[in-house]
Amino acid sequence: MARSPVSYSALSGASGLLRNLLDPTLQALRSVPSIAWVPLFILWFGIFETSKVMLIAVGVFFPVYLGVAQGILSVDRKLVEVGRAFRLSRLAMARRILLPAILPETLTALRSGLGLGFMFVVAAEFMGASEGLGYLLVDGQQMGLTDQIVAAIIAFALLGKAADWLLVTLTAPLIRWQDTVRERL
């Protein structure tokens, strides 16, 4: 079963040993432009949906990984000391202290990944799609249809904003406990 970026981040952020083992490799892979994976994915998975999904997954993985790992590394040491003073088990410490502490950064990383996901949908649809908004962009370019290109761009903007709004709305109850200034973004 594949692990999510949040799982890898949690592993590398929570354990110095795992961070030293995983992070250098992931950082090296992060420096590879996501679009460079296209030939390999096409070779391995063909020009069908699997290669497109893999491209989107690779493009979204690294910003989410970085955001969550940084969230874990920036947990206030005093919070962990309080958990130790109360003799919380590792599981209780993760559930009651670490998870709430990293949740805001995790949600920001997910929003960033969601935005990049739309960019990679377009890139994936350049890989021989016969339908979709990315296809409409390429088709509009080849046929000289500026209105079609602009309509696809507007559709991406509306879909992206709707997806971001949905993510923020669904996750807002998870961070309601924060004592911060809240303004609509």
PyMOL commands that place a pseudoatom at each C-alpha (Angstrom):
pseudoatom trace, name=CA, resn=MET, resi=1, chain=A, elem=C, hetatm=0, pos=[0.000, 0.000, 0.000]
pseudoatom trace, name=CA, resn=ALA, resi=2, chain=A, elem=C, hetatm=0, pos=[1.387, 3.423, -0.948]
pseudoatom trace, name=CA, resn=ARG, resi=3, chain=A, elem=C, hetatm=0, pos=[2.013, 5.920, 1.797]
pseudoatom trace, name=CA, resn=SER, resi=4, chain=A, elem=C, hetatm=0, pos=[0.738, 9.462, 1.592]
pseudoatom trace, name=CA, resn=PRO, resi=5, chain=A, elem=C, hetatm=0, pos=[3.064, 12.477, 1.731]
pseudoatom trace, name=CA, resn=VAL, resi=6, chain=A, elem=C, hetatm=0, pos=[1.712, 13.098, 5.233]
pseudoatom trace, name=CA, resn=SER, resi=7, chain=A, elem=C, hetatm=0, pos=[2.847, 9.609, 6.347]
pseudoatom trace, name=CA, resn=TYR, resi=8, chain=A, elem=C, hetatm=0, pos=[6.375, 10.043, 4.991]
pseudoatom trace, name=CA, resn=SER, resi=9, chain=A, elem=C, hetatm=0, pos=[6.550, 13.495, 6.531]
pseudoatom trace, name=CA, resn=ALA, resi=10, chain=A, elem=C, hetatm=0, pos=[5.371, 12.211, 9.878]
pseudoatom trace, name=CA, resn=LEU, resi=11, chain=A, elem=C, hetatm=0, pos=[7.943, 9.422, 9.810]
pseudoatom trace, name=CA, resn=SER, resi=12, chain=A, elem=C, hetatm=0, pos=[10.845, 11.650, 8.822]
pseudoatom trace, name=CA, resn=GLY, resi=13, chain=A, elem=C, hetatm=0, pos=[9.776, 14.506, 11.079]
pseudoatom trace, name=CA, resn=ALA, resi=14, chain=A, elem=C, hetatm=0, pos=[9.184, 12.415, 14.187]
pseudoatom trace, name=CA, resn=SER, resi=15, chain=A, elem=C, hetatm=0, pos=[12.352, 10.326, 14.038]
pseudoatom trace, name=CA, resn=GLY, resi=16, chain=A, elem=C, hetatm=0, pos=[15.830, 11.717, 13.556]
pseudoatom trace, name=CA, resn=LEU, resi=17, chain=A, elem=C, hetatm=0, pos=[17.082, 8.380, 12.238]
pseudoatom trace, name=CA, resn=LEU, resi=18, chain=A, elem=C, hetatm=0, pos=[14.301, 8.080, 9.664]
pseudoatom trace, name=CA, resn=ARG, resi=19, chain=A, elem=C, hetatm=0, pos=[14.749, 11.730, 8.724]
pseudoatom trace, name=CA, resn=ASN, resi=20, chain=A, elem=C, hetatm=0, pos=[18.443, 11.113, 8.073]
pseudoatom trace, name=CA, resn=LEU, resi=21, chain=A, elem=C, hetatm=0, pos=[17.591, 8.051, 5.960]
pseudoatom trace, name=CA, resn=LEU, resi=22, chain=A, elem=C, hetatm=0, pos=[14.545, 9.311, 4.022]
pseudoatom trace, name=CA, resn=ASP, resi=23, chain=A, elem=C, hetatm=0, pos=[15.009, 13.041, 3.669]
pseudoatom trace, name=CA, resn=PRO, resi=24, chain=A, elem=C, hetatm=0, pos=[18.204, 13.152, 1.542]
pseudoatom trace, name=CA, resn=THR, resi=25, chain=A, elem=C, hetatm=0, pos=[16.676, 10.775, -1.011]
pseudoatom trace, name=CA, resn=LEU, resi=26, chain=A, elem=C, hetatm=0, pos=[13.377, 12.641, -1.087]
pseudoatom trace, name=CA, resn=GLN, resi=27, chain=A, elem=C, hetatm=0, pos=[15.169, 15.985, -1.400]
pseudoatom trace, name=CA, resn=ALA, resi=28, chain=A, elem=C, hetatm=0, pos=[17.192, 14.645, -4.323]
pseudoatom trace, name=CA, resn=LEU, resi=29, chain=A, elem=C, hetatm=0, pos=[14.023, 13.388, -6.018]
pseudoatom trace, name=CA, resn=ARG, resi=30, chain=A, elem=C, hetatm=0, pos=[12.324, 16.732, -5.304]
pseudoatom trace, name=CA, resn=SER, resi=31, chain=A, elem=C, hetatm=0, pos=[14.958, 18.515, -7.375]
pseudoatom trace, name=CA, resn=VAL, resi=32, chain=A, elem=C, hetatm=0, pos=[13.968, 16.494, -10.458]
pseudoatom trace, name=CA, resn=PRO, resi=33, chain=A, elem=C, hetatm=0, pos=[11.431, 18.536, -12.454]
pseudoatom trace, name=CA, resn=SER, resi=34, chain=A, elem=C, hetatm=0, pos=[8.129, 16.686, -12.228]
pseudoatom trace, name=CA, resn=ILE, resi=35, chain=A, elem=C, hetatm=0, pos=[7.645, 16.836, -15.976]
pseudoatom trace, name=CA, resn=ALA, resi=36, chain=A, elem=C, hetatm=0, pos=[10.929, 14.886, -16.373]
pseudoatom trace, name=CA, resn=TRP, resi=37, chain=A, elem=C, hetatm=0, pos=[9.126, 11.817, -15.035]
pseudoatom trace, name=CA, resn=VAL, resi=38, chain=A, elem=C, hetatm=0, pos=[6.773, 11.775, -18.049]
pseudoatom trace, name=CA, resn=PRO, resi=39, chain=A, elem=C, hetatm=0, pos=[8.921, 9.571, -20.342]
pseudoatom trace, name=CA, resn=LEU, resi=40, chain=A, elem=C, hetatm=0, pos=[9.496, 7.047, -17.559]
pseudoatom trace, name=CA, resn=PHE, resi=41, chain=A, elem=C, hetatm=0, pos=[5.815, 6.934, -16.592]
pseudoatom trace, name=CA, resn=ILE, resi=42, chain=A, elem=C, hetatm=0, pos=[4.774, 6.494, -20.222]
pseudoatom trace, name=CA, resn=LEU, resi=43, chain=A, elem=C, hetatm=0, pos=[7.325, 3.697, -20.604]
pseudoatom trace, name=CA, resn=TRP, resi=44, chain=A, elem=C, hetatm=0, pos=[6.190, 1.960, -17.418]
pseudoatom trace, name=CA, resn=PHE, resi=45, chain=A, elem=C, hetatm=0, pos=[2.438, 2.633, -17.492]
pseudoatom trace, name=CA, resn=GLY, resi=46, chain=A, elem=C, hetatm=0, pos=[1.674, 3.518, -21.101]
pseudoatom trace, name=CA, resn=ILE, resi=47, chain=A, elem=C, hetatm=0, pos=[-0.061, 6.670, -22.251]
pseudoatom trace, name=CA, resn=PHE, resi=48, chain=A, elem=C, hetatm=0, pos=[-3.190, 5.813, -20.320]
pseudoatom trace, name=CA, resn=GLU, resi=49, chain=A, elem=C, hetatm=0, pos=[-4.595, 7.152, -17.075]
pseudoatom trace, name=CA, resn=THR, resi=50, chain=A, elem=C, hetatm=0, pos=[-2.081, 5.505, -14.720]
pseudoatom trace, name=CA, resn=SER, resi=51, chain=A, elem=C, hetatm=0, pos=[0.841, 7.528, -16.073]
pseudoatom trace, name=CA, resn=LYS, resi=52, chain=A, elem=C, hetatm=0, pos=[-1.194, 10.726, -15.745]
pseudoatom trace, name=CA, resn=VAL, resi=53, chain=A, elem=C, hetatm=0, pos=[-2.211, 9.940, -12.173]
pseudoatom trace, name=CA, resn=MET, resi=54, chain=A, elem=C, hetatm=0, pos=[1.423, 9.175, -11.309]
pseudoatom trace, name=CA, resn=LEU, resi=55, chain=A, elem=C, hetatm=0, pos=[2.552, 12.525, -12.747]
pseudoatom trace, name=CA, resn=ILE, resi=56, chain=A, elem=C, hetatm=0, pos=[-0.047, 14.369, -10.671]
pseudoatom trace, name=CA, resn=ALA, resi=57, chain=A, elem=C, hetatm=0, pos=[0.906, 12.368, -7.553]
pseudoatom trace, name=CA, resn=VAL, resi=58, chain=A, elem=C, hetatm=0, pos=[4.618, 13.136, -7.958]
pseudoatom trace, name=CA, resn=GLY, resi=59, chain=A, elem=C, hetatm=0, pos=[3.869, 16.814, -8.543]
pseudoatom trace, name=CA, resn=VAL, resi=60, chain=A, elem=C, hetatm=0, pos=[1.730, 17.069, -5.425]
pseudoatom trace, name=CA, resn=PHE, resi=61, chain=A, elem=C, hetatm=0, pos=[3.822, 14.853, -3.141]
pseudoatom trace, name=CA, resn=PHE, resi=62, chain=A, elem=C, hetatm=0, pos=[6.794, 17.122, -2.496]
pseudoatom trace, name=CA, resn=PRO, resi=63, chain=A, elem=C, hetatm=0, pos=[5.067, 20.361, -1.408]
pseudoatom trace, name=CA, resn=VAL, resi=64, chain=A, elem=C, hetatm=0, pos=[2.879, 18.352, 0.965]
pseudoatom trace, name=CA, resn=TYR, resi=65, chain=A, elem=C, hetatm=0, pos=[5.879, 16.417, 2.266]
pseudoatom trace, name=CA, resn=LEU, resi=66, chain=A, elem=C, hetatm=0, pos=[7.883, 19.595, 2.880]
pseudoatom trace, name=CA, resn=GLY, resi=67, chain=A, elem=C, hetatm=0, pos=[5.005, 21.372, 4.606]
pseudoatom trace, name=CA, resn=VAL, resi=68, chain=A, elem=C, hetatm=0, pos=[4.185, 18.527, 6.960]
pseudoatom trace, name=CA, resn=ALA, resi=69, chain=A, elem=C, hetatm=0, pos=[7.836, 17.746, 7.747]
pseudoatom trace, name=CA, resn=GLN, resi=70, chain=A, elem=C, hetatm=0, pos=[8.465, 21.404, 8.542]
pseudoatom trace, name=CA, resn=GLY, resi=71, chain=A, elem=C, hetatm=0, pos=[5.343, 21.470, 10.713]
pseudoatom trace, name=CA, resn=ILE, resi=72, chain=A, elem=C, hetatm=0, pos=[6.634, 18.520, 12.712]
pseudoatom trace, name=CA, resn=LEU, resi=73, chain=A, elem=C, hetatm=0, pos=[10.109, 20.009, 13.066]
pseudoatom trace, name=CA, resn=SER, resi=74, chain=A, elem=C, hetatm=0, pos=[8.671, 23.324, 14.256]
pseudoatom trace, name=CA, resn=VAL, resi=75, chain=A, elem=C, hetatm=0, pos=[6.539, 21.934, 17.101]
pseudoatom trace, name=CA, resn=ASP, resi=76, chain=A, elem=C, hetatm=0, pos=[7.291, 23.933, 20.216]
pseudoatom trace, name=CA, resn=ARG, resi=77, chain=A, elem=C, hetatm=0, pos=[9.654, 21.941, 22.438]
pseudoatom trace, name=CA, resn=LYS, resi=78, chain=A, elem=C, hetatm=0, pos=[7.740, 23.108, 25.525]
pseudoatom trace, name=CA, resn=LEU, resi=79, chain=A, elem=C, hetatm=0, pos=[4.602, 21.328, 24.308]
pseudoatom trace, name=CA, resn=VAL, resi=80, chain=A, elem=C, hetatm=0, pos=[6.498, 18.052, 24.063]
pseudoatom trace, name=CA, resn=GLU, resi=81, chain=A, elem=C, hetatm=0, pos=[7.974, 18.610, 27.535]
pseudoatom trace, name=CA, resn=VAL, resi=82, chain=A, elem=C, hetatm=0, pos=[4.467, 19.098, 28.947]
pseudoatom trace, name=CA, resn=GLY, resi=83, chain=A, elem=C, hetatm=0, pos=[3.417, 15.810, 27.337]
pseudoatom trace, name=CA, resn=ARG, resi=84, chain=A, elem=C, hetatm=0, pos=[6.397, 14.075, 28.914]
pseudoatom trace, name=CA, resn=ALA, resi=85, chain=A, elem=C, hetatm=0, pos=[5.636, 15.655, 32.288]
pseudoatom trace, name=CA, resn=PHE, resi=86, chain=A, elem=C, hetatm=0, pos=[2.149, 14.156, 32.067]
pseudoatom trace, name=CA, resn=ARG, resi=87, chain=A, elem=C, hetatm=0, pos=[3.777, 10.834, 31.070]
pseudoatom trace, name=CA, resn=LEU, resi=88, chain=A, elem=C, hetatm=0, pos=[1.843, 10.540, 27.846]
pseudoatom trace, name=CA, resn=SER, resi=89, chain=A, elem=C, hetatm=0, pos=[2.577, 7.453, 25.776]
pseudoatom trace, name=CA, resn=ARG, resi=90, chain=A, elem=C, hetatm=0, pos=[4.059, 7.987, 22.302]
pseudoatom trace, name=CA, resn=LEU, resi=91, chain=A, elem=C, hetatm=0, pos=[0.632, 7.435, 20.770]
pseudoatom trace, name=CA, resn=ALA, resi=92, chain=A, elem=C, hetatm=0, pos=[-1.059, 9.813, 23.208]
pseudoatom trace, name=CA, resn=MET, resi=93, chain=A, elem=C, hetatm=0, pos=[1.716, 12.380, 22.639]
pseudoatom trace, name=CA, resn=ALA, resi=94, chain=A, elem=C, hetatm=0, pos=[1.193, 12.153, 18.871]
pseudoatom trace, name=CA, resn=ARG, resi=95, chain=A, elem=C, hetatm=0, pos=[-2.596, 12.356, 19.139]
pseudoatom trace, name=CA, resn=ARG, resi=96, chain=A, elem=C, hetatm=0, pos=[-2.947, 15.028, 21.807]
pseudoatom trace, name=CA, resn=ILE, resi=97, chain=A, elem=C, hetatm=0, pos=[0.089, 17.256, 21.201]
pseudoatom trace, name=CA, resn=LEU, resi=98, chain=A, elem=C, hetatm=0, pos=[1.861, 16.675, 17.897]
pseudoatom trace, name=CA, resn=LEU, resi=99, chain=A, elem=C, hetatm=0, pos=[-1.167, 16.277, 15.619]
pseudoatom trace, name=CA, resn=PRO, resi=100, chain=A, elem=C, hetatm=0, pos=[-2.903, 19.477, 16.786]
pseudoatom trace, name=CA, resn=ALA, resi=101, chain=A, elem=C, hetatm=0, pos=[0.430, 21.341, 16.633]
pseudoatom trace, name=CA, resn=ILE, resi=102, chain=A, elem=C, hetatm=0, pos=[1.147, 20.379, 13.011]
pseudoatom trace, name=CA, resn=LEU, resi=103, chain=A, elem=C, hetatm=0, pos=[-2.413, 20.523, 11.708]
pseudoatom trace, name=CA, resn=PRO, resi=104, chain=A, elem=C, hetatm=0, pos=[-2.319, 24.167, 10.523]
pseudoatom trace, name=CA, resn=GLU, resi=105, chain=A, elem=C, hetatm=0, pos=[0.903, 23.601, 8.540]
pseudoatom trace, name=CA, resn=THR, resi=106, chain=A, elem=C, hetatm=0, pos=[-0.460, 20.322, 7.186]
pseudoatom trace, name=CA, resn=LEU, resi=107, chain=A, elem=C, hetatm=0, pos=[-3.616, 22.010, 5.937]
pseudoatom trace, name=CA, resn=THR, resi=108, chain=A, elem=C, hetatm=0, pos=[-1.565, 24.764, 4.297]
pseudoatom trace, name=CA, resn=ALA, resi=109, chain=A, elem=C, hetatm=0, pos=[0.608, 22.103, 2.624]
pseudoatom trace, name=CA, resn=LEU, resi=110, chain=A, elem=C, hetatm=0, pos=[-2.519, 20.315, 1.390]
pseudoatom trace, name=CA, resn=ARG, resi=111, chain=A, elem=C, hetatm=0, pos=[-3.875, 23.569, -0.064]
pseudoatom trace, name=CA, resn=SER, resi=112, chain=A, elem=C, hetatm=0, pos=[-0.560, 24.132, -1.825]
pseudoatom trace, name=CA, resn=GLY, resi=113, chain=A, elem=C, hetatm=0, pos=[-0.585, 20.577, -3.144]
pseudoatom trace, name=CA, resn=LEU, resi=114, chain=A, elem=C, hetatm=0, pos=[-4.169, 20.973, -4.330]
pseudoatom trace, name=CA, resn=GLY, resi=115, chain=A, elem=C, hetatm=0, pos=[-3.247, 24.058, -6.334]
pseudoatom trace, name=CA, resn=LEU, resi=116, chain=A, elem=C, hetatm=0, pos=[-0.271, 22.304, -7.888]
pseudoatom trace, name=CA, resn=GLY, resi=117, chain=A, elem=C, hetatm=0, pos=[-2.475, 19.311, -8.595]
pseudoatom trace, name=CA, resn=PHE, resi=118, chain=A, elem=C, hetatm=0, pos=[-4.470, 21.395, -11.057]
pseudoatom trace, name=CA, resn=MET, resi=119, chain=A, elem=C, hetatm=0, pos=[-1.265, 22.437, -12.793]
pseudoatom trace, name=CA, resn=PHE, resi=120, chain=A, elem=C, hetatm=0, pos=[-0.259, 18.800, -13.155]
pseudoatom trace, name=CA, resn=VAL, resi=121, chain=A, elem=C, hetatm=0, pos=[-3.703, 17.869, -14.459]
pseudoatom trace, name=CA, resn=VAL, resi=122, chain=A, elem=C, hetatm=0, pos=[-2.992, 20.194, -17.370]
pseudoatom trace, name=CA, resn=ALA, resi=123, chain=A, elem=C, hetatm=0, pos=[0.494, 18.720, -17.844]
pseudoatom trace, name=CA, resn=ALA, resi=124, chain=A, elem=C, hetatm=0, pos=[-0.921, 15.197, -17.664]
pseudoatom trace, name=CA, resn=GLU, resi=125, chain=A, elem=C, hetatm=0, pos=[-3.560, 15.994, -20.245]
pseudoatom trace, name=CA, resn=PHE, resi=126, chain=A, elem=C, hetatm=0, pos=[-0.823, 17.195, -22.586]
pseudoatom trace, name=CA, resn=MET, resi=127, chain=A, elem=C, hetatm=0, pos=[0.290, 13.536, -22.605]
pseudoatom trace, name=CA, resn=GLY, resi=128, chain=A, elem=C, hetatm=0, pos=[-2.204, 12.535, -25.271]
pseudoatom trace, name=CA, resn=ALA, resi=129, chain=A, elem=C, hetatm=0, pos=[-5.616, 13.164, -23.732]
pseudoatom trace, name=CA, resn=SER, resi=130, chain=A, elem=C, hetatm=0, pos=[-8.645, 13.296, -25.966]
pseudoatom trace, name=CA, resn=GLU, resi=131, chain=A, elem=C, hetatm=0, pos=[-10.817, 15.138, -23.465]
pseudoatom trace, name=CA, resn=GLY, resi=132, chain=A, elem=C, hetatm=0, pos=[-10.528, 17.432, -20.470]
pseudoatom trace, name=CA, resn=LEU, resi=133, chain=A, elem=C, hetatm=0, pos=[-9.570, 21.034, -19.893]
pseudoatom trace, name=CA, resn=GLY, resi=134, chain=A, elem=C, hetatm=0, pos=[-5.908, 20.456, -20.703]
pseudoatom trace, name=CA, resn=TYR, resi=135, chain=A, elem=C, hetatm=0, pos=[-6.959, 18.928, -23.996]
pseudoatom trace, name=CA, resn=LEU, resi=136, chain=A, elem=C, hetatm=0, pos=[-9.134, 21.993, -24.678]
pseudoatom trace, name=CA, resn=LEU, resi=137, chain=A, elem=C, hetatm=0, pos=[-6.102, 24.222, -24.071]
pseudoatom trace, name=CA, resn=VAL, resi=138, chain=A, elem=C, hetatm=0, pos=[-3.946, 22.310, -26.552]
pseudoatom trace, name=CA, resn=ASP, resi=139, chain=A, elem=C, hetatm=0, pos=[-6.772, 21.979, -29.058]
pseudoatom trace, name=CA, resn=GLY, resi=140, chain=A, elem=C, hetatm=0, pos=[-7.500, 25.707, -28.771]
pseudoatom trace, name=CA, resn=GLN, resi=141, chain=A, elem=C, hetatm=0, pos=[-3.842, 26.492, -29.388]
pseudoatom trace, name=CA, resn=GLN, resi=142, chain=A, elem=C, hetatm=0, pos=[-3.599, 24.214, -32.419]
pseudoatom trace, name=CA, resn=MET, resi=143, chain=A, elem=C, hetatm=0, pos=[-6.835, 25.509, -33.911]
pseudoatom trace, name=CA, resn=GLY, resi=144, chain=A, elem=C, hetatm=0, pos=[-6.161, 29.158, -33.048]
pseudoatom trace, name=CA, resn=LEU, resi=145, chain=A, elem=C, hetatm=0, pos=[-9.245, 29.377, -30.799]
pseudoatom trace, name=CA, resn=THR, resi=146, chain=A, elem=C, hetatm=0, pos=[-8.398, 32.043, -28.245]
pseudoatom trace, name=CA, resn=ASP, resi=147, chain=A, elem=C, hetatm=0, pos=[-11.896, 31.950, -26.779]
pseudoatom trace, name=CA, resn=GLN, resi=148, chain=A, elem=C, hetatm=0, pos=[-11.591, 28.200, -26.106]
pseudoatom trace, name=CA, resn=ILE, resi=149, chain=A, elem=C, hetatm=0, pos=[-8.236, 28.711, -24.375]
pseudoatom trace, name=CA, resn=VAL, resi=150, chain=A, elem=C, hetatm=0, pos=[-9.581, 31.553, -22.216]
pseudoatom trace, name=CA, resn=ALA, resi=151, chain=A, elem=C, hetatm=0, pos=[-12.702, 29.520, -21.372]
pseudoatom trace, name=CA, resn=ALA, resi=152, chain=A, elem=C, hetatm=0, pos=[-10.531, 26.570, -20.250]
pseudoatom trace, name=CA, resn=ILE, resi=153, chain=A, elem=C, hetatm=0, pos=[-8.359, 28.885, -18.137]
pseudoatom trace, name=CA, resn=ILE, resi=154, chain=A, elem=C, hetatm=0, pos=[-11.443, 30.396, -16.500]
pseudoatom trace, name=CA, resn=ALA, resi=155, chain=A, elem=C, hetatm=0, pos=[-12.835, 26.904, -15.890]
pseudoatom trace, name=CA, resn=PHE, resi=156, chain=A, elem=C, hetatm=0, pos=[-9.559, 25.900, -14.198]
pseudoatom trace, name=CA, resn=ALA, resi=157, chain=A, elem=C, hetatm=0, pos=[-9.692, 29.044, -12.046]
pseudoatom trace, name=CA, resn=LEU, resi=158, chain=A, elem=C, hetatm=0, pos=[-13.273, 28.330, -10.979]
pseudoatom trace, name=CA, resn=LEU, resi=159, chain=A, elem=C, hetatm=0, pos=[-12.604, 24.645, -10.301]
pseudoatom trace, name=CA, resn=GLY, resi=160, chain=A, elem=C, hetatm=0, pos=[-9.427, 25.470, -8.378]
pseudoatom trace, name=CA, resn=LYS, resi=161, chain=A, elem=C, hetatm=0, pos=[-11.164, 28.078, -6.247]
pseudoatom trace, name=CA, resn=ALA, resi=162, chain=A, elem=C, hetatm=0, pos=[-14.093, 25.735, -5.584]
pseudoatom trace, name=CA, resn=ALA, resi=163, chain=A, elem=C, hetatm=0, pos=[-11.750, 22.897, -4.573]
pseudoatom trace, name=CA, resn=ASP, resi=164, chain=A, elem=C, hetatm=0, pos=[-9.744, 25.214, -2.305]
pseudoatom trace, name=CA, resn=TRP, resi=165, chain=A, elem=C, hetatm=0, pos=[-12.938, 26.578, -0.716]
pseudoatom trace, name=CA, resn=LEU, resi=166, chain=A, elem=C, hetatm=0, pos=[-14.184, 23.031, -0.131]
pseudoatom trace, name=CA, resn=LEU, resi=167, chain=A, elem=C, hetatm=0, pos=[-10.896, 21.977, 1.480]
pseudoatom trace, name=CA, resn=VAL, resi=168, chain=A, elem=C, hetatm=0, pos=[-10.840, 25.061, 3.737]
pseudoatom trace, name=CA, resn=THR, resi=169, chain=A, elem=C, hetatm=0, pos=[-14.508, 24.617, 4.676]
pseudoatom trace, name=CA, resn=LEU, resi=170, chain=A, elem=C, hetatm=0, pos=[-14.177, 20.921, 5.450]
pseudoatom trace, name=CA, resn=THR, resi=171, chain=A, elem=C, hetatm=0, pos=[-11.010, 21.366, 7.520]
pseudoatom trace, name=CA, resn=ALA, resi=172, chain=A, elem=C, hetatm=0, pos=[-11.993, 24.567, 9.368]
pseudoatom trace, name=CA, resn=PRO, resi=173, chain=A, elem=C, hetatm=0, pos=[-13.515, 22.644, 12.310]
pseudoatom trace, name=CA, resn=LEU, resi=174, chain=A, elem=C, hetatm=0, pos=[-10.198, 20.852, 12.805]
pseudoatom trace, name=CA, resn=ILE, resi=175, chain=A, elem=C, hetatm=0, pos=[-8.360, 24.095, 13.623]
pseudoatom trace, name=CA, resn=ARG, resi=176, chain=A, elem=C, hetatm=0, pos=[-11.161, 25.987, 15.353]
pseudoatom trace, name=CA, resn=TRP, resi=177, chain=A, elem=C, hetatm=0, pos=[-9.235, 25.650, 18.630]
pseudoatom trace, name=CA, resn=GLN, resi=178, chain=A, elem=C, hetatm=0, pos=[-6.535, 28.044, 17.421]
pseudoatom trace, name=CA, resn=ASP, resi=179, chain=A, elem=C, hetatm=0, pos=[-6.411, 31.396, 19.156]
pseudoatom trace, name=CA, resn=THR, resi=180, chain=A, elem=C, hetatm=0, pos=[-5.436, 33.454, 16.128]
pseudoatom trace, name=CA, resn=VAL, resi=181, chain=A, elem=C, hetatm=0, pos=[-6.706, 36.360, 14.120]
pseudoatom trace, name=CA, resn=ARG, resi=182, chain=A, elem=C, hetatm=0, pos=[-8.976, 35.018, 11.428]
pseudoatom trace, name=CA, resn=GLU, resi=183, chain=A, elem=C, hetatm=0, pos=[-9.594, 36.816, 8.207]
pseudoatom trace, name=CA, resn=ARG, resi=184, chain=A, elem=C, hetatm=0, pos=[-11.002, 35.415, 5.029]
pseudoatom trace, name=CA, resn=LEU, resi=185, chain=A, elem=C, hetatm=0, pos=[-8.258, 34.561, 2.562]
for i in range(1, 185): cmd.bond("trace and resi %d" % i, "trace and resi %d" % (i + 1))
show_as sticks, trace
zoom trace
